[in-house]
Amino acid sequence: MVLSNITVPLLGLVDTAVIGHLEHAYFLGGSTIGAMLITSIVWLCGFLRMSTTGLSAQSLGLGNISKNLLILLRGISLAFLIGILLILLQGPFLDIALTIAGGSEKVQFYASQYAQIRIWGVPAALANLVILGWLIGNQQSKTVMWILIATNLINICLDLIFVYLFNWQVRGVALASLLAEYSGMFLGITLIARCYRSTLVKLLSNLQQLSRELFDKQVLLNYFQLNRDILIRTLCLQVCFLFITFQGARLGDTVVAANAILMNFLLLISFGLDGIANAAEAMVGKAHGEKDNKQLKNTVRIALFWSFAFACLYALLFATLGNVLLSLISDIDSVIEFAAHYINWMILLPLVSCWCFLYDGVYIGLMQAKIMRNSMVIATFACFFPSWFLLQSFGNHGLWAAFSIFMLARGATLAWHFHCYRQEST
């Protein structure tokens, strides 16, 4: 799971590096804001992945294959419905989002150019959340790894062809990501269909019965109640990410470009640590489905150790190679020089944030979305924004300090709840 997850931010780093070596900072600034607009939609729909992982893991514990596949089909149906609606509403959405984002005229132009292409890949991106979440829940981590590696290799190759060979600049990066998303979706569906052919054929042979089971009123009600809480949790997280991006845009093209690089470093940290959390999701969910509380506690204890170990490795990586990584991603001197002043935040962040990633995974496996929601609301509105308000005189440093406090608060509240209340109930 760690190897699988690290491929995702590495892809973002390649995208950033390809654009970062073009001659002007506004190319990187525009593509960053455009990518953030699309990524925020996908991350906002992260409930599709989280709920699918938890439900399928518990279904695996119960040994019900048909129910497991219904969870997958229900999630993909909802993913395509949301994706098609967003394509139909792309005009007003992009106009409003770009107005809020701000930035120079050229940054706005390239952000719009990028987003208008990438939004057509949203249905596939959301379906991929469901597919990968389902595979994680069923403890098929190697399949997840190969799907992500294949998808990212396609994206990287198309990046290089479209940008350097065809000279399509920002459009090339956006088109490469769109084609990679659909490639990943078709690959995932193909692999699942091959493994579960007989059960899928049985389910699809009676479409009327399948329709009743997929859209059962009570099942859908429970499903949407679960996803509602995860959606609120994810919305709070996206508000913080968007706030950092938009505030950077208001501070200038160099700041938003430097923050784009730092955000990709952050994603490298978060996706790597999320690999351990994803494994914990599947194992905790399975143990919960089997009502094996001893195994559940052992999983959490082992995952805590490895989360902190990987956090220390990340801190060491940025402490020793941070400036080298900056120079690999961009050759714009002003951007590298500015970003170098913020490497210390990249050293600190894995150490203060590893706890929130791990406990998020635990509560996804337990399907206790309300606890995750409450933790995120507290961290966002009682920690992030008050901290930024008090520290805003420090400029961009104030933003990163507030974000660090936000991540620490998430982990602290979830850890407190698990060890004070969840342990007692088990």
LINCOR-V680684 format. One record per residue. SS is DSSP state (a for helix, b for strand, c for the rest). NEAR is the number of other C-alpha atoms within 12 Angstrom. Layout:
BEGIN
ss=SS near=NEAR
ss=SS near=NEAR
END
This chain:
BEGIN
ss=c near=35
ss=a near=30
ss=a near=27
ss=a near=35
ss=a near=35
ss=a near=31
ss=a near=32
ss=a near=39
ss=a near=31
ss=a near=34
ss=a near=35
ss=a near=41
ss=a near=35
ss=a near=34
ss=a near=43
ss=a near=46
ss=a near=35
ss=a near=38
ss=a near=43
ss=a near=40
ss=c near=30
ss=c near=25
ss=c near=17
ss=c near=26
ss=a near=38
ss=a near=37
ss=a near=45
ss=a near=48
ss=a near=47
ss=a near=46
ss=a near=51
ss=a near=52
ss=a near=51
ss=a near=43
ss=a near=46
ss=a near=41
ss=a near=43
ss=a near=41
ss=a near=29
ss=a near=32
ss=a near=39
ss=a near=35
ss=a near=32
ss=a near=35
ss=c near=41
ss=c near=36
ss=a near=40
ss=a near=46
ss=a near=44
ss=a near=52
ss=a near=47
ss=a near=52
ss=a near=48
ss=a near=51
ss=a near=49
ss=a near=50
ss=a near=46
ss=a near=38
ss=a near=33
ss=a near=35
ss=a near=28
ss=a near=22
ss=c near=17
ss=c near=19
ss=a near=25
ss=a near=26
ss=a near=28
ss=a near=34
ss=a near=41
ss=a near=34
ss=a near=41
ss=a near=43
ss=a near=32
ss=a near=35
ss=a near=41
ss=a near=33
ss=a near=25
ss=a near=32
ss=a near=35
ss=a near=28
ss=a near=20
ss=a near=27
ss=a near=29
ss=a near=22
ss=a near=19
ss=a near=29
ss=a near=26
ss=a near=18
ss=c near=17
ss=a near=26
ss=a near=17
ss=a near=14
ss=a near=22
ss=a near=33
ss=a near=22
ss=a near=15
ss=a near=27
ss=a near=36
ss=a near=23
ss=a near=20
ss=a near=35
ss=c near=32
ss=c near=36
ss=c near=28
ss=a near=20
ss=a near=24
ss=a near=35
ss=a near=34
ss=a near=29
ss=a near=35
ss=a near=41
ss=a near=40
ss=a near=32
ss=a near=41
ss=a near=43
ss=a near=34
ss=a near=30
ss=a near=41
ss=a near=42
ss=a near=29
ss=a near=38
ss=a near=42
ss=a near=36
ss=a near=39
ss=a near=43
ss=a near=43
ss=a near=42
ss=a near=44
ss=a near=38
ss=a near=44
ss=a near=46
ss=a near=47
ss=a near=43
ss=a near=45
ss=a near=43
ss=a near=49
ss=a near=47
ss=c near=41
ss=c near=31
ss=c near=30
ss=a near=31
ss=a near=21
ss=a near=30
ss=a near=41
ss=a near=27
ss=a near=24
ss=a near=37
ss=a near=36
ss=a near=29
ss=a near=27
ss=a near=35
ss=a near=35
ss=a near=28
ss=a near=28
ss=a near=37
ss=a near=35
ss=a near=26
ss=a near=32
ss=a near=37
ss=a near=29
ss=a near=21
ss=a near=27
ss=a near=31
ss=a near=21
ss=a near=13
ss=c near=15
ss=c near=18
ss=c near=25
ss=a near=35
ss=a near=46
ss=a near=35
ss=a near=35
ss=a near=49
ss=a near=43
ss=a near=36
ss=a near=37
ss=a near=44
ss=a near=35
ss=a near=33
ss=a near=35
ss=a near=36
ss=a near=30
ss=a near=28
ss=a near=38
ss=a near=34
ss=a near=22
ss=a near=28
ss=a near=37
ss=a near=31
ss=a near=18
ss=a near=22
ss=a near=28
ss=a near=20
ss=a near=14
ss=a near=18
ss=c near=19
ss=a near=19
ss=a near=16
ss=a near=21
ss=a near=26
ss=a near=17
ss=a near=17
ss=a near=25
ss=a near=21
ss=c near=14
ss=c near=14
ss=a near=15
ss=a near=13
ss=a near=15
ss=a near=23
ss=a near=18
ss=a near=17
ss=a near=23
ss=a near=30
ss=c near=24
ss=c near=17
ss=a near=13
ss=a near=13
ss=a near=19
ss=a near=21
ss=a near=14
ss=a near=18
ss=a near=30
ss=a near=24
ss=a near=20
ss=a near=30
ss=a near=35
ss=a near=27
ss=a near=33
ss=a near=39
ss=a near=34
ss=a near=31
ss=a near=37
ss=a near=34
ss=a near=27
ss=a near=33
ss=a near=35
ss=a near=29
ss=a near=30
ss=a near=34
ss=a near=38
ss=a near=37
ss=a near=32
ss=a near=39
ss=a near=43
ss=a near=39
ss=a near=31
ss=a near=34
ss=a near=38
ss=a near=27
ss=a near=24
ss=c near=29
ss=a near=36
ss=a near=34
ss=a near=39
ss=a near=42
ss=a near=49
ss=a near=44
ss=a near=47
ss=a near=47
ss=a near=48
ss=a near=45
ss=a near=38
ss=a near=35
ss=a near=42
ss=a near=40
ss=a near=29
ss=a near=36
ss=a near=43
ss=a near=39
ss=a near=36
ss=a near=37
ss=a near=46
ss=a near=42
ss=a near=35
ss=a near=45
ss=a near=44
ss=a near=50
ss=a near=47
ss=a near=46
ss=a near=50
ss=a near=48
ss=a near=45
ss=a near=50
ss=a near=46
ss=a near=37
ss=a near=32
ss=a near=35
ss=a near=29
ss=c near=21
ss=c near=19
ss=c near=20
ss=a near=23
ss=a near=17
ss=a near=21
ss=a near=31
ss=a near=28
ss=a near=19
ss=a near=33
ss=a near=39
ss=a near=25
ss=a near=21
ss=a near=34
ss=a near=31
ss=a near=20
ss=a near=27
ss=a near=39
ss=a near=29
ss=a near=21
ss=a near=32
ss=a near=36
ss=a near=25
ss=a near=25
ss=a near=37
ss=a near=30
ss=a near=22
ss=a near=24
ss=a near=31
ss=a near=23
ss=a near=16
ss=a near=21
ss=a near=29
ss=a near=29
ss=a near=19
ss=a near=28
ss=a near=37
ss=a near=25
ss=a near=22
ss=a near=34
ss=c near=38
ss=c near=27
ss=c near=29
ss=a near=22
ss=a near=24
ss=a near=35
ss=a near=33
ss=a near=22
ss=a near=28
ss=a near=37
ss=a near=30
ss=c near=23
ss=c near=34
ss=a near=35
ss=a near=28
ss=a near=35
ss=a near=45
ss=a near=32
ss=a near=30
ss=a near=42
ss=a near=41
ss=a near=32
ss=a near=33
ss=a near=42
ss=a near=45
ss=a near=40
ss=a near=41
ss=a near=45
ss=a near=47
ss=a near=48
ss=a near=51
ss=a near=45
ss=a near=48
ss=a near=41
ss=a near=49
ss=a near=45
ss=a near=42
ss=c near=38
ss=c near=35
ss=a near=36
ss=a near=25
ss=a near=32
ss=a near=44
ss=a near=32
ss=a near=28
ss=a near=39
ss=a near=40
ss=a near=33
ss=a near=29
ss=a near=34
ss=a near=35
ss=a near=26
ss=a near=22
ss=a near=30
ss=a near=36
ss=a near=31
ss=a near=21
ss=a near=27
ss=a near=30
ss=a near=19
ss=a near=17
ss=a near=21
ss=a near=21
ss=a near=13
ss=a near=15
ss=c near=22
ss=a near=34
ss=a near=30
ss=a near=26
ss=a near=36
ss=a near=40
ss=a near=33
ss=a near=35
ss=a near=40
ss=a near=35
ss=a near=34
ss=a near=37
ss=a near=40
ss=a near=32
ss=a near=32
ss=a near=40
ss=a near=35
ss=a near=30
ss=a near=30
ss=a near=39
ss=a near=32
ss=a near=19
ss=a near=25
ss=a near=31
ss=a near=19
ss=a near=14
ss=a near=14
ss=a near=22
ss=a near=18
ss=a near=11
ss=a near=11
ss=c near=18
END
